[in-house]
């Protein structure tokens, strides 16, 4: 499990949802300090906390956990397999990295 990447995804989704750490904490039923620890990858989030964050952010667990999931799982989530699935997941990875570096690109 890549907790640093999980934290980056939580922060990314929080910003996209225009939420402060305090607002996300309230929606997820956790402390603001814990949100900060999660976003920095300093503390591990339980499955219950990940589910609460997904619900608060209105995203699938796949969104937050994508960096820890295998290509096969990601391909299955997208409904494609084989070489096509690998290509799609590779393209998605490149687009996510580009978006991370330049949030105004899309």
SVG drawing of the C-alpha trace seen along z (x, -y; Angstrom):
<svg xmlns="http://www.w3.org/2000/svg" viewBox="-20 -27 25 37">
<polyline fill="none" stroke="black" stroke-width="0.4" points="0.0,0.0 1.4,-3.4 0.3,-5.7 2.1,-8.7 0.3,-8.4 -3.0,-7.8 -2.5,-11.0 -1.7,-12.9 -4.9,-11.5 -7.0,-12.5 -5.5,-16.1 -6.1,-16.2 -9.7,-15.2 -10.3,-17.5 -9.0,-20.5 -11.1,-19.4 -14.1,-19.4 -13.1,-22.8 -13.0,-21.6 -10.7,-22.7 -9.1,-20.0 -11.5,-21.0 -14.5,-20.5 -13.3,-17.2 -12.6,-16.1 -16.1,-17.0 -17.7,-15.2 -15.6,-12.1 -16.0,-12.1 -12.3,-12.3 -10.1,-15.0 -8.6,-17.8 -5.1,-16.8 -5.7,-13.2 -6.6,-14.5 -3.3,-16.4 -1.4,-13.3 -3.1,-11.2 -2.4,-13.8 1.2,-13.9 1.4,-10.1 2.5,-10.2 -0.2,-8.0 -2.0,-4.9 -5.7,-5.1 -7.9,-2.1 -10.3,-0.7 -13.1,-2.4 -11.3,-5.8 -10.7,-5.2 -14.4,-4.5 -15.4,-7.6 -13.0,-9.7 -14.4,-8.2 -18.0,-9.0 -17.0,-12.5 -15.2,-13.1 -17.9,-11.3 -15.2,-9.1 -14.7,-5.4 -12.0,-3.7 -10.3,-3.0 -9.6,-6.7 -7.8,-7.0 -6.1,-3.6 -5.1,-3.5 -1.4,-3.9 -1.5,-0.7 -3.7,1.4 -2.3,3.6 -2.7,2.9 -5.0,5.9 -7.3,4.5 -7.3,1.1 -8.1,2.6 -10.9,4.6 -12.3,1.5 -12.2,-0.2 -13.8,2.8 -10.9,3.5 -8.3,6.2 -5.2,7.5 -2.9,5.1 -5.8,2.6 -6.2,2.5 -2.5,1.9 -2.6,-0.9 -5.6,-2.6 -4.1,-2.4 -0.8,-3.7 -2.5,-6.6 -4.5,-7.4 -1.3,-7.4 0.3,-9.9 -2.7,-12.1 -2.9,-12.1 0.7,-13.0 0.3,-15.8 -2.8,-17.0 -0.8,-16.9 2.0,-19.0 -0.4,-21.4 -3.9,-21.5 -5.2,-24.1 -4.3,-21.9 -7.8,-20.4"/>
</svg>
